[in-house]
């Protein structure tokens, strides 16, 4: 989301309750006393390519950026207050449930997580939220075993294109993504994806599995519902033998593969959301 617009919203107090509820008191007070120009300058220290979390308030500003960006998406797309959202592969990242909780206390949130440790962390982090939350311990490809077609208003893929493709490649390489510590095996998965890409074999290896998941998620949506993707690039990828440039192109890769598959999803362009880092698809 455009940092200038977001900074103005923070200055006017739009996210005051979120700051007071979820942030350390000193951070909430500090942000609450800043001008829009000062807030924007702080955001720019973190929200860049690559993302830099090492500075003061880095983690808090990163969370605020994504929570606020998704909140604004729900508002602009007029998601029903009692709507249902499915997030595939949330891991233990909780920006979207926090955004949904701020948007409406009666909305419902569902995610599918294969990794047990991440699922436990996720439930701990979301325990204080008001919305109904369900974590399904299964691969997201099986979501139609739990909900009928046309059940959800929104399907979200927060920083998930890479997770899906990593998991597809990991399964082919025999890497256990269910019982392992995700952060321990992540370098191995990233290196495997990079090796496939460098050999020109990534599409042959991952396209079918990726499109199968997107097709399933499309069936889960109501007509007129939205499938929303975001992506970001963190520091340190190069040290792991992985390409930041490759990772930064994931949204465009997903866009091209989905268009090629002709799944009945049309892209919606939204002002203030950079199409390199965001993609909003509407089910026809």
Backbone as a ProteinNet text record, in pm:
[ID]
protein_1_A
[PRIMARY]
XXXXXXXXXXXXXXXXXXXXXXXXXXXXXXXXXXXXXXXXXXXXXXXXXXXXXXXXXXXXXXXXXXXXXXXXXXXXXXXXXXXXXXXXXXXXXXXXXXXXXXXXXXXXXXXXXXXXXXXXXXXXXXXXXXXXXXXXXXXXXXXXXXXXXXXXXXXXXXXXXXXXXXXXXXXXXXXXXXXXXXXXXXXXXXXXXXXXXXXXXXXXXXXXXXXXXXXXXXXXXXXXXXXXXXXXXXXXXXXXXXXXXXXXXXXXXXXXXXXXXXXXXXXXXXXXXXXXXXXXXXXX
[TERTIARY]
83.5	0	87.4	38.1	110.8	142	269	311.3	262.1	252.3	204.8	59.9	-23.1	-163.7	-178.4	-101.3	-109.4	-64.1	42	91.7	-13.3	-86	-192.6	-303.4	-333.8	-436.5	-393.3	-265.9	-215.1	-219.4	-182.4	-182.6	-322.5	-424.5	-561.8	-621.8	-547.9	-596.1	-678	-675.4	-756	-720.8	-592.8	-548.9	-507.1	-561.5	-526.9	-559.6	-677.6	-716.1	-625.6	-589	-499.6	-363.4	-311.6	-182.5	-186.4	-292.6	-302.8	-321.2	-388.4	-416	-299.1	-229	-133.3	12.6	38.8	176.5	224.4	355.8	409	364	339.3	284.3	371.2	505.1	591.9	586.3	569.9	560.4	428.7	318.8	188.4	187.9	246.5	251.2	337.5	450	541.4	476.6	417.2	352.6	233.4	162.9	46.7	80.5	206	245.4	318.1	331.5	405.5	315.1	373.9	303.3	305.5	222.6	219.6	355.9	422.9	554.7	655.1	649.5	740.5	709.5	581.4	541.6	583.8	563.9	604.1	754.4	831.4	976.7	1016	946.1	972.7	937.2	822.1	782.9	888.5	941.4	1037.2	1168	1195.8	1314.6	1297	1171.9	1141.5	1086.2	983.8	914.4	990.6	1087.3	1170.3	1212.5	1293.4	1341.5	1492.2	1541.6	1461.2	1405.7	1305.8	1249.4	1360	1363.3	1465.6	1400	1414.1	1349.3	1445	1571.1	1671.6	1667.2	1604	1601.6	1500.1	1497.4	1404.3	1260.6	1178	1035.6	1016.4	1120.9	1111.4	999.8	994	892.1	751.6	738.4	607.5	558.4	647.7	608.5	573.4	644.4	614.9	474.6	444.8	311.3	204.6	228	129.4	103.7	209.8	194.1	101.3	124.5	43.8	-95.6	-105.6	-238.4	-325.1	-269.9	-345.4	-376.1	-280.7	-302.9	-418	-422.7	-532.4	-664.2	-661.3	-782.8	-841.7	-756.5	-803.2	-856.3	-797.2	-849.9	-990.9	-1012.3	-1146.5	-1248	-1205.1	-1292.7	-1320.8	-1218.6	-1234.6	-1312.7	-1293.2	-1363	-1500.7	-1535	-1666.5	-1695.7	-1599.6	-1618.7	-1730.6	-1826.6	-1936.4	-1884.6	-1950.2	-1907.6	-1908.4	-2004.1	-2011.5	-1947.3	-1853.7	-1791.6	-1699.4	-1662.9	-1571.4	-1445	-1331.1	-1201.8	-1121.9	-1064.6	-974.6	-834.4	-739.3	-599.1	-524.1	-461.5	-384.2	-244.1	-197	-58.2	-22.6	-102.2	-71.9	56.7	92.4	207.2	177.1	265.3	234.3	229.4	202.2	187.2	41.3	16.2	-120.8	-169.6	-107.4	-148.5	-290.2	-326.2	-459	-570	-558.7	-663.4	-675.8	-565	-572.2	-645.2	-617.2	-685.4	-834.6	-869.8	-1010.4	-1082	-1015.5	-1072.6	-1099.3	-1007.5	-1027.8	-1140.7	-1158	-1260.5	-1400.2	-1413.6	-1545.2	-1530	-1596.4	-1586.9	-1668.7	-1753.2	-1839.3	-1795.1	-1682.3	-1629.7	-1573.3	-1552.8	-1497.5	-1369.9	-1270.7	-1139.6	-1102.6	-1052.9	-1008.8	-872.2	-782.6	-657.2	-627.6	-545.2	-497.6	-346.6	-297	-154	-109.7	-8.6	46.2	144.6	223.3	327.8	268.7	292.2	229.3	281.2	410.5	468.4	417.4	408.7	357.8	211.4	133.1	-9	-26.4	54.7	47.4	82	185.2	222.4	110.3	47.7	-60.8	-176.5	-218.1	-330.6	-296.5	-173.3	-131.8	-138	-91.8	-87.5	-225.3	-323.3	-457.1	-558.9	-514.8	-607.6	-691.3	-640.1	-712.1	-807.8	-811.1	-896.2	-1042.6	-1133.4	-1277.1	-1338.3	-1280.8	-1340.6	-1329.2	-1417.4	-1413.4	-1296	-1207.8	-1087.5	-1082.6	-1054.2	-1038.3	-909	-828.1	-706.5	-725.8	-714.8	-729	-590.1	-562.3	-430.3	-427.4	-418.1	-420.9	-362.4	-334	-289.6	-407.8	-384.5	-491.3	-558.5	-491.7	-550.5	-674.1	-687.9	-800.7	-913	-911.3	-1007.2	-1151.6	-1176.4	-1313.9	-1366	-1279.6	-1325.6	-1390	-1365.7	-1413.6	-1523.9	-1523.3	-1623.1	-1670.6	-1799.9	-1850.2	-1803.8	-1814.7	-1780.2	-1867	-1809.1	-1883.5	-1907.4	-1818.5	-1839.6	-1777.4	-1674.1	-1593.4	-1601.3	-1592.3	-1592.6	-1452.9	-1352.4	-1214	-1123.9	-1029.7	-919.7	-792	-710.4	-588.5	-464.7	-367	-237.1	-130.2	-109.8	-11.8	126.5	212	348.9	346.4	249.5	223.3	260.5	278.1	316.6	445.8	541.9	668.2	650.2	563.2	540.9	482.5	387.3	325.6	428.5	505.2	603.8	715.2	759.9	860.4	811.2	684.3	630.2	620	578.6	570.8	708.8	809	944.6	998.6	969.8	1016.3	960.8	833.4	774.1	843.9	879.2	948.7	1089.6	1148	1284.1	1288.2	1171.5	1166.8	1195.6	1169.9	1190.3	1061.4	1070.3	953.5	913.9	801.9	756	650.2	611.2	503.8	559.1	656.3	705.8	835.1	893.2	1019.7	995.3	1099.4	1097.2	1111.8	1010.4	1005.6	1130.1	1175.1	1286.9	1418.6	1424.8	1544.8	1556.3	1441.6	1444.9	1428.4	1394	1370.3	1489.4	1613.4	1725.2	1734.4	1710.4	1714.7	1607.2	1488	1379.6	1410.3	1460.8	1492.9	1599.9	1700.2	1807.2	1756.2	1661.2	1604.3	1524.9	1443.2	1367.1	1462.1	1569	1664.5	1731.7	1760.8	1824.9	1733	1604.7	1507.4	1498.3	1493.4	1483.6	1606.5	1723.2	1846.8	1859.7	1802.6	1806.9	1694.3	1606.1	1492.9	1384.4	1377	1284.3	1170.9	1167.4	1071.3	927.6	899	761	713.6	794.8	756.2	730.1	808.4	796.7	681.7	652.2	560.4	430	423	304.7	177	179.7	58.4	7.7	98.6	58.2	8.7	76.9	36.5	-100.6	-120.4	-249	-359.6	-328	-428.3	-478.4	-387	-426.1	-508.6	-465.9	-539.6	-679	-689.6	-820.5	-912.4	-857	-935.1	-979.6	-889	-923	-1028.7	-1021.9	-1124.1	-1261.3	-1267.6	-1395.4	-1449.6	-1360.4	-1401.8	-1471	-1437.7	-1492.6	-1637.2	-1710.9	-1841.2	-1822.3	-1919.5	-1910.6	-1896.7	-1801.9	-1775	-1679.7	-1638.2	-1542.7	-1402.3	-1312.1	-1177.8	-1069.5	-970.4	-848.4	-737	-671.1	-575.5	-437.3	-337.9	-199.2	-115	-17.9	87.9	221.4	328.4	462.5	558.4	666	772.2	903.7	1011.5	1144.6	1221.9	1267.4	1341	1492.3	1561.8	1707.4	1756.8	1875.6	1942.8	1926	1841.2	1820.1	1948.7	2027	2148.2	2244.9	2246.2	2334.4	2294.1	2169.6	2118.8	2132	2197.9	2210.3	2082.6	2007.4	1876.6	1876.1	1796.1	1796.6	1683.7	1718.4	1617.2	1542.5	1612.9	1549.7	1444.3	1476.9	1380	1259.4	1284.2	1174.3	1084.5	1144	1066.8	973.6	992.9	909.8	799	775.7	677.6	535.3	494.6	358.9	342.1	441.8	432.9	433	512.3	511.2	371.9	312.4	177.9	76.2	89.4	-2.7	2	121	135.9	82.2	112.2	65.2	-87.1	-146.3	-292.1	-362.3	-308.7	-367	-359.1	-248.1	-230.7	-331.3	-362.7	-453.5	-600.2	-633.5	-770.2	-870.8	-861.7	-939.8	-1066.7	-1103.5	-1224.1	-1202.8	-1081.1	-1046.7	-995.4	-1052.2	-1007.2	-935.8	-829.7	-754.1	-822.4	-823.1	-878.2	-761.3	-742.4	-635.4	-684.2	-607.8	-645	-537	-579.7	-486.4	-424.3	-297.7	-219.9	-165.4	-197.9	-144.5	-59.7	71.4	167.1	148.8	125.6	97.2	217.6	335.7	451.8	444.2	381.1	378.3	239.1	135.7	-2.1	-74.2	-165.4	-254.5	-391.2	-494.5	-632.3	-709.3	-762.4	-838.9	-983.6	-1076.2	-1219	-1274.6	-1352.6	-1413	-1531.4	-1530.5	-1637.5	-1765.8
-119	0	124.6	231.2	357.3	407.3	432.2	468.9	606.7	699.1	833.4	828.8	756	744.6	675.5	568.7	495.7	582.5	659	745.4	848.3	902.1	997.7	931.8	805.5	734.4	712.3	678.2	657.8	789	898.8	1029.6	1068.8	1036.2	1073.8	980.9	876.8	788.3	670.2	642.7	533.6	399.2	381.6	253	265.4	367.5	392.6	272.6	214.4	100.6	-19.2	-42.7	-154.2	-132.8	-12.3	17.9	-4.4	42.2	30.8	-113.6	-194.5	-332.5	-425.8	-405.8	-505.9	-462	-334.3	-286.3	-251.7	-255.9	-206.3	-62.3	-28.1	104.2	216.9	202.3	311.2	332.1	222.3	233.5	300.6	260.4	319.4	469	506.5	648.8	726.2	668.4	737.8	760.2	655.2	668.8	764.8	758.7	845.5	992.9	1024.7	1164.4	1217.2	1136.8	1176.6	1239.9	1322.4	1375.3	1270.5	1290.2	1196.8	1188.2	1301.1	1301.7	1220.6	1233.1	1157.1	1008.7	974.2	833.2	772.2	847.3	797.7	772.9	862.2	846.4	719.7	691.7	569	445.4	449.3	336.8	308	413.7	396.9	332.6	337.1	270.3	118.5	74	-69	-125.1	-58.9	-108.7	-64.4	-143.9	-119.1	-255	-255.7	-382.4	-388.8	-480.2	-575.7	-513.6	-581.4	-539.1	-539.7	-434.2	-425.4	-411.1	-514.4	-518.5	-489.4	-464	-451	-316.2	-217.8	-84.9	-71.4	46.3	74.8	66.5	-5.2	-26.8	-105.3	-170.7	-239.2	-341.2	-430.3	-535.8	-477	-375.8	-313.7	-241.3	-170.7	-99.6	-196.4	-306.4	-409.1	-465.9	-499	-549.8	-445.9	-322.3	-217	-199.2	-201.9	-186.8	-293.5	-420.9	-526.3	-535.6	-517.6	-520.3	-407.2	-288.2	-173.5	-189.9	-242.7	-262.2	-358.7	-468.2	-564.4	-508.1	-434	-369.2	-279.4	-199	-110	-186.4	-300.3	-383.7	-432	-480.9	-525.6	-411.7	-292.3	-175.3	-137.1	-128.9	-86.5	-188.8	-315.9	-421.4	-450.9	-381.4	-394.9	-539.8	-600.1	-734.9	-731.8	-822.1	-820.5	-829.7	-759	-758.8	-899	-981.4	-1118.9	-1216.8	-1166.6	-1247.4	-1354.9	-1446.2	-1554.8	-1541.2	-1555.8	-1545.2	-1671.9	-1724.2	-1838.7	-1794.2	-1821.2	-1792.9	-1924.4	-1945.6	-2067.9	-2047.4	-2146.3	-2147.8	-2022.6	-1990.9	-1872.7	-1891.4	-2016.2	-2039.2	-1984.2	-1901.1	-1835.3	-1684	-1639.1	-1496.4	-1456.1	-1350	-1320.4	-1181.8	-1122.6	-989.1	-988.7	-1089.7	-1089.8	-1114.7	-1213.6	-1223.2	-1098.1	-1031.2	-905.8	-798.3	-792.9	-694.4	-724	-851.8	-890.1	-861.8	-886.5	-859.1	-709.5	-625.7	-480.6	-435.2	-505.9	-469.5	-507.7	-625.4	-671	-780.8	-766.6	-866.5	-991.7	-988.8	-1104.2	-1180.5	-1142.5	-1216.1	-1350.2	-1439.8	-1571.8	-1594.2	-1651.9	-1673.1	-1820.6	-1874.7	-2014	-2018.5	-2100.7	-2126.1	-2274.9	-2318.3	-2456.5	-2453.2	-2519.4	-2524.6	-2669.5	-2707.8	-2842.7	-2852.7	-2748.2	-2754.9	-2738.6	-2835.6	-2838.9	-2727.9	-2704.6	-2602.7	-2463.9	-2434.2	-2305.3	-2288.6	-2396.7	-2389.8	-2357.4	-2417.7	-2390.8	-2244.9	-2193.4	-2053.2	-1960.7	-1996.6	-1915.7	-1904.2	-2015	-2012.6	-1931.6	-1939.6	-1860.9	-1711.1	-1671.6	-1530.7	-1470.7	-1552.9	-1501.6	-1525	-1573	-1610.2	-1493	-1371.1	-1254.3	-1190.6	-1239.9	-1177.9	-1217.6	-1132.6	-1152.8	-1244.1	-1244.7	-1319.5	-1469.8	-1541.7	-1687.7	-1735	-1816.2	-1863.1	-2015.1	-2071.7	-2216.7	-2248.6	-2336.6	-2383.4	-2530	-2559.5	-2696	-2754	-2864.5	-2927.6	-3017.2	-2952.5	-3026.7	-2938.6	-3000.2	-2926.1	-2846.2	-2720.1	-2635.9	-2691.5	-2779.7	-2838.9	-2921.2	-2959.9	-3042.3	-2960.8	-2828.7	-2743.2	-2774.7	-2823.7	-2856.1	-2980.9	-3051.3	-3161.4	-3106.6	-2980.2	-2919	-2816.1	-2751.2	-2649.5	-2670.4	-2647.6	-2662	-2548.4	-2568.4	-2463.7	-2339.8	-2223.5	-2098.8	-2056.9	-2096	-2066.4	-1935.5	-1887.9	-1779.1	-1652.3	-1539.4	-1409	-1368	-1411.9	-1375.3	-1496.2	-1515.5	-1609	-1526.8	-1540.5	-1459.3	-1546.2	-1491.3	-1557.2	-1453.9	-1438.5	-1342.9	-1406.4	-1353.2	-1403.7	-1556.2	-1605.3	-1748.6	-1815.6	-1737.7	-1800.8	-1878.2	-1814.9	-1883	-2006.8	-1997.1	-2112.2	-2230.1	-2200.8	-2307.6	-2374.4	-2292.4	-2348.3	-2419.4	-2362	-2429.4	-2566.4	-2573.4	-2699.5	-2801.7	-2758.7	-2849.6	-2908.3	-2822.3	-2869.1	-2953.3	-2912.4	-2989.3	-3131.3	-3145.5	-3279.2	-3364.1	-3301.9	-3375.9	-3414.5	-3332.7	-3358.4	-3439.2	-3477.7	-3558.5	-3483	-3352.2	-3270.6	-3269.9	-3305.3	-3312.5	-3172	-3122	-2987.2	-2988.3	-3106.9	-3118.7	-3122.8	-3206	-3229.4	-3154.1	-3089.5	-3018.5	-2876.2	-2818.3	-2675.4	-2601	-2518.7	-2454.6	-2371.2	-2297.8	-2205.5	-2281	-2404.2	-2485.6	-2539.2	-2579.6	-2639	-2535.6	-2409.7	-2309.7	-2290.1	-2279	-2263.7	-2378.3	-2498.9	-2614.9	-2604.5	-2559.5	-2545.6	-2435.3	-2321.7	-2211.2	-2251.8	-2321	-2364.6	-2463.3	-2548.6	-2644.1	-2572	-2472.9	-2394.8	-2324.5	-2266.7	-2194.5	-2287.1	-2408.2	-2504.6	-2539.4	-2560.1	-2588.2	-2469.4	-2348.2	-2228	-2212.9	-2230.8	-2213.2	-2315.2	-2433.1	-2536.6	-2520.7	-2421.2	-2401.8	-2506.2	-2567.6	-2678.3	-2643.2	-2518.1	-2484.9	-2495.3	-2441.6	-2445.1	-2587.7	-2671.9	-2811.4	-2882.5	-2845.7	-2913.4	-2860.1	-2729.3	-2666.8	-2616.6	-2595.3	-2533.4	-2611.7	-2741.1	-2822.2	-2818	-2833.6	-2830.7	-2694.5	-2589.5	-2453.4	-2420.3	-2447.5	-2416.9	-2502.2	-2625.4	-2709.6	-2646.5	-2586.8	-2520.2	-2394.9	-2313.9	-2191.4	-2225.9	-2329.9	-2371.8	-2412.9	-2485	-2525	-2402.5	-2308.3	-2186.9	-2105.5	-2106.4	-2037.8	-2099.2	-2231.1	-2298.5	-2263.4	-2239.1	-2206.4	-2070.3	-1981.6	-1845.8	-1840.1	-1746.8	-1711.8	-1635.8	-1640	-1553	-1407.5	-1337.3	-1199.3	-1187.4	-1301.7	-1300	-1270.4	-1245.7	-1198.8	-1295.2	-1314	-1385.1	-1281.4	-1264	-1154.7	-1210	-1164.4	-1205.7	-1085.2	-1109.2	-1011.2	-1084	-1007.3	-1064.8	-957.7	-998.1	-904.9	-981.3	-906.8	-966.6	-918.8	-1014.1	-981	-979.2	-917.1	-920.8	-1063.1	-1093.1	-1216.4	-1332.2	-1317.9	-1429.8	-1470.1	-1370.6	-1401.1	-1487.3	-1465.7	-1544.7	-1691.5	-1718.6	-1856.2	-1923.7	-1857.7	-1913.7	-1899.7	-1794.3	-1771.9	-1631.8	-1609.4	-1482.5	-1390.4	-1272.5	-1172.2	-1126.9	-1116	-1074.3	-1175.2	-1302.8	-1407.5	-1400.2	-1386.8	-1384.6	-1263	-1151.1	-1028.5	-1038.5	-1138.5	-1154.9	-1257.9	-1302.5	-1409.7	-1370.1	-1247.8	-1206.6	-1210.6	-1162.5	-1166	-1309.8	-1396.8	-1538.6	-1596.9	-1570.4	-1620.7	-1563.9	-1435.3	-1369	-1439	-1463.3	-1525.8	-1668.4	-1745.8	-1884	-1889.8	-1801.6	-1802.4	-1757.5	-1655.8	-1612.2	-1724	-1793.1	-1902.7	-2014.4	-2039.5	-2148.8	-2113.9	-1984.5	-1941.2	-1999.3	-1953.2	-2010	-1931.3	-1833.7	-1756	-1652.3	-1598.7	-1496.1	-1373.8	-1256.6	-1134.3	-1045.3	-979.2	-894.3	-759.5	-712.5	-582.8	-493.6	-384.4	-291.4	-190.6	-173.2	-79.5	26.8	151.6	261.2	247.5	276.4	270.3	131.8	31.9	-102.8	-138.8	-146.7	-171.7	-314.8	-328.1	-459.3	-552.9	-499.9	-588.8	-666.7	-607.5	-667.6	-713	-677.3	-711.3	-760.6	-854.4	-895	-928.5	-863	-886.1	-944.9	-1065.3	-1133	-1147.5	-1122.8	-1136.2	-1255.4	-1336.2	-1453.5	-1409.9	-1448.8	-1410.8	-1487.5
0	0	0	-61.6	-67.2	74	101	235.9	277.5	183.8	216.7	263.7	190.4	228	362.8	383.4	509.4	626.6	607.1	713.7	755.3	658.7	689.4	771.5	740.2	815.9	960.8	978.8	1114.8	1191.7	1127.4	1193.5	1241.2	1160.6	1197.5	1303.2	1342.9	1448.3	1400.6	1271.2	1217.2	1281.4	1317.5	1373.3	1519.4	1587.3	1727.2	1815.9	1798.8	1881.8	1857.8	1731	1700.3	1765.8	1756.7	1817.4	1968	2032.1	2177.1	2222.4	2139.1	2176.9	2150.4	2038.8	1994	2000.8	2025.9	2024	2164.7	2188.1	2315.6	2339.4	2463.8	2497	2444.1	2457.2	2413.8	2262.8	2186.5	2041	2002.3	2066.3	2036.9	2066.2	2177.9	2215.1	2115.9	2079.8	1988.1	1852.4	1795.6	1665.1	1672.8	1785	1801.2	1807.4	1839.5	1849.3	1728	1624	1504.3	1399.6	1316.8	1200.3	1089.8	987.5	875	807.1	792.6	728.2	808.5	940.6	1026.6	1021.6	1021.3	1014.2	881	773.2	641.7	637	696.5	698.6	775.2	884.3	960.1	877.6	809.8	725.7	618.9	559.3	449.8	494.6	625.3	678.2	680.9	673.6	685.6	555.9	501.2	382.1	258.4	221.2	104.9	50.3	-52.4	-108.5	-87.4	-3	74	202.2	261.4	390	494.9	578.4	681.8	818.8	899.7	1030.5	1144.9	1113.4	1218.2	1289.6	1229.3	1289.4	1401.8	1461.9	1570.7	1520.5	1594.1	1561.7	1431.7	1382.5	1253.8	1247.9	1345.1	1343.9	1358.9	1444.8	1466.3	1340.8	1273.1	1151.4	1038.7	1032.5	932.5	956.2	1083.3	1116.3	1086.4	1123.9	1100.5	951.9	871.6	727	670.3	704.2	643.7	705.3	834.5	896.3	839.9	831.7	780.2	632	555.9	412.2	387.2	461.6	444.4	495	605.6	654.4	545.7	484	377.8	257.8	227.4	119	150.6	271.9	309.6	293.9	332.8	325	179.3	97.6	-41.7	-124.1	-93.3	-167.8	-109.8	-2.3	62.3	100.2	167.2	219.1	323.2	317.6	415.4	559	648.2	788.2	846.9	802.7	852.1	754.1	673.7	570.3	625.4	536.1	569.8	486.5	551.4	485	509.3	402.5	412.3	374	461.9	431.8	420.4	307.4	290.1	345.4	418.9	467.1	545.4	647.7	729.8	809	836.9	924.3	1062.1	1116.8	1243.9	1227.5	1104.2	1075.7	1093.4	1169.4	1211.7	1168.4	1067.1	1024.6	969.2	892	829.3	931.6	1021.9	1123.9	1209.9	1237.3	1313.3	1232.9	1101.8	1016.8	1009	997.2	989.1	1120.9	1232.3	1363.7	1381	1329.8	1337.1	1246.1	1135	1036.8	1085.7	1145.4	1191.1	1295.4	1407	1514	1485.4	1381.2	1352.9	1228.4	1170.6	1055.5	1102.2	1006.6	1037.2	955.8	1022.2	962.4	970.8	861.2	855.6	788.1	839.1	769.4	771.7	677.8	672.7	687.7	789	817.4	827.8	755.5	768.8	884.9	905.8	1007.4	1147.8	1232.8	1364.5	1455.4	1454.1	1541.1	1504.4	1374.3	1331.2	1370	1359.5	1395.9	1543.7	1628.2	1771.5	1800.9	1734.7	1753.1	1706.2	1594.7	1539	1638.7	1696.5	1790.1	1915.4	1958.1	2074.5	2043.9	1925.6	1887.6	1862.1	1826.5	1793.1	1903.8	2018.2	2126.5	2174.7	2164	2217.6	2117.1	1993.4	1892.3	1912.2	1864	1883.7	1778.1	1657.8	1547.2	1570.2	1502.9	1506.8	1421	1479.7	1409.4	1412.2	1296.2	1285.7	1211.9	1269.1	1204.3	1167.1	1039.9	989.8	969.2	1036.2	1025.5	901.8	786	660.4	550.7	438.2	320.6	265.8	229.2	176.9	52.6	-19.3	-139.2	-104.9	22.8	66.3	129	114.7	184.9	147.8	26.9	-12.9	57	129.2	214.1	341	370.7	495.1	471.6	354	321.4	178.4	152.6	15.4	-74.1	-203.1	-299.6	-275	-299.7	-283.9	-141	-48.7	93.2	139.7	71.2	124.8	39.7	109	42.6	-2.2	72.2	43.1	64.9	-24.9	-5	-7.6	94.5	103.3	93.6	23.9	10	46.8	177.9	228.1	223.7	136.8	127.1	109.3	30.5	25.8	-105.4	-213.1	-339.4	-319.9	-250.8	-226	-138.4	-35.2	52.4	-24.7	-113.7	-192.4	-282.6	-353	-445.8	-369.3	-257.5	-174.9	-129.4	-87.1	-38.1	-149.6	-267.7	-381.8	-412.6	-417.9	-446.7	-331.7	-208	-92	-94.6	-130.2	-137.6	-242.8	-354	-459.3	-416.6	-327.4	-281.2	-151.9	-99.1	22.5	150.6	151.9	271.7	354.1	481.1	569	613.3	560.7	596.1	706.3	752	851.3	993.3	1017	1152.6	1183.8	1083.9	1104	1153.4	1213.3	1242.9	1111.5	1076.1	944	917.3	1019.1	999.1	982.6	1035.1	1018.8	876.5	820.2	685.9	574.4	610.5	506.8	412.9	464.1	370.2	269.9	315.7	227.1	119.3	157.6	60.4	-41.1	8.1	-81	-182.1	-135.6	-224.4	-328.2	-288.2	-383.3	-491.3	-451.8	-549.3	-645.2	-590.3	-673.6	-773.6	-729.7	-819.6	-935.6	-907.5	-1014.3	-1109.9	-1053.2	-1136.2	-1225.8	-1167.6	-1243.5	-1355.7	-1336.3	-1440	-1541.3	-1520.2	-1609.9	-1593.1	-1474.3	-1450.1	-1353.8	-1305.8	-1200.1	-1250.1	-1367.2	-1415.5	-1436.2	-1495.9	-1517.3	-1385.1	-1283	-1154.1	-1068.9	-1079.7	-983.6	-1042.4	-1172.8	-1233.4	-1203.5	-1227.5	-1208.5	-1066.1	-970.2	-830.1	-787.5	-833.1	-797.6	-855	-983.2	-1045.5	-986.1	-947.5	-880.8	-753	-675.9	-551.7	-581.6	-678.8	-712.1	-765.8	-843.8	-895.7	-781.7	-684.4	-566.3	-487.1	-466.8	-392.9	-466.8	-600.2	-678.7	-658	-649.8	-625.2	-487.7	-393.6	-257.2	-249.6	-342.6	-341.8	-390.5	-334.4	-388.4	-519.6	-611.1	-729.6	-685.7	-743.5	-703.1	-586.9	-529.7	-420	-469.5	-375.3	-410.3	-361.5	-446.9	-411.2	-411	-296.2	-279.7	-244.9	-320	-301.1	-259.8	-171	-152.8	-146.4	-155.5	-150.7	-102.2	-38.4	-1.5	-1.3	-4.2	-6.7	115.7	197	318.4	294.4	386.7	383.3	407.4	356.9	392.4	297.2	194.8	103	31.2	-9.5	-86.1	-4.5	127.6	213.9	218.1	181.9	183.3	46.9	-46	-179.8	-259.7	-231.3	-292.5	-352.4	-453.6	-525.1	-480.7	-430.2	-396.4	-520.8	-632.1	-757.3	-800.7	-791.3	-824.7	-732	-601.4	-505.1	-526.6	-564.8	-585.6	-705	-789.8	-910.4	-891.1	-767.2	-744.9	-784.8	-757.7	-794.6	-946.3	-1019.2	-1164.9	-1215.7	-1155.2	-1193.1	-1173.2	-1055.1	-1026.8	-1124.4	-1154.8	-1248.4	-1385.1	-1435.4	-1566.9	-1568.2	-1464.5	-1459.3	-1449.1	-1368.1	-1349.9	-1477.3	-1544	-1671	-1774.4	-1778.6	-1873.5	-1848	-1720.6	-1685.5	-1708.5	-1723.4	-1754.7	-1654.7	-1531.3	-1421.6	-1388	-1469.5	-1441.3	-1332.6	-1326.5	-1229.2	-1304.6	-1276.9	-1342.8	-1243.4	-1289	-1198.5	-1180.7	-1056.1	-1019.8	-978.3	-1049.2	-1016	-913.1	-807.4	-701.9	-686.7	-689.7	-668.3	-529.9	-520.6	-396	-365.8	-450.1	-432	-554.1	-534.4	-641.5	-694.1	-824.8	-883.3	-882	-851.1	-836.1	-706.7	-606.6	-473	-430.4	-509.6	-475.5	-600.6	-582.4	-691.3	-632.4	-685.3	-641.9	-759.8	-742.2	-845.2	-800.6	-891.6	-863.4	-939.5	-869.7	-933.7	-1019.7	-1146	-1238.1	-1207
[MASK]
++++++++++++++++++++++++++++++++++++++++++++++++++++++++++++++++++++++++++++++++++++++++++++++++++++++++++++++++++++++++++++++++++++++++++++++++++++++++++++++++++++++++++++++++++++++++++++++++++++++++++++++++++++++++++++++++++++++++++++++++++++++++++++++++++++++++++++++++++++++++++++

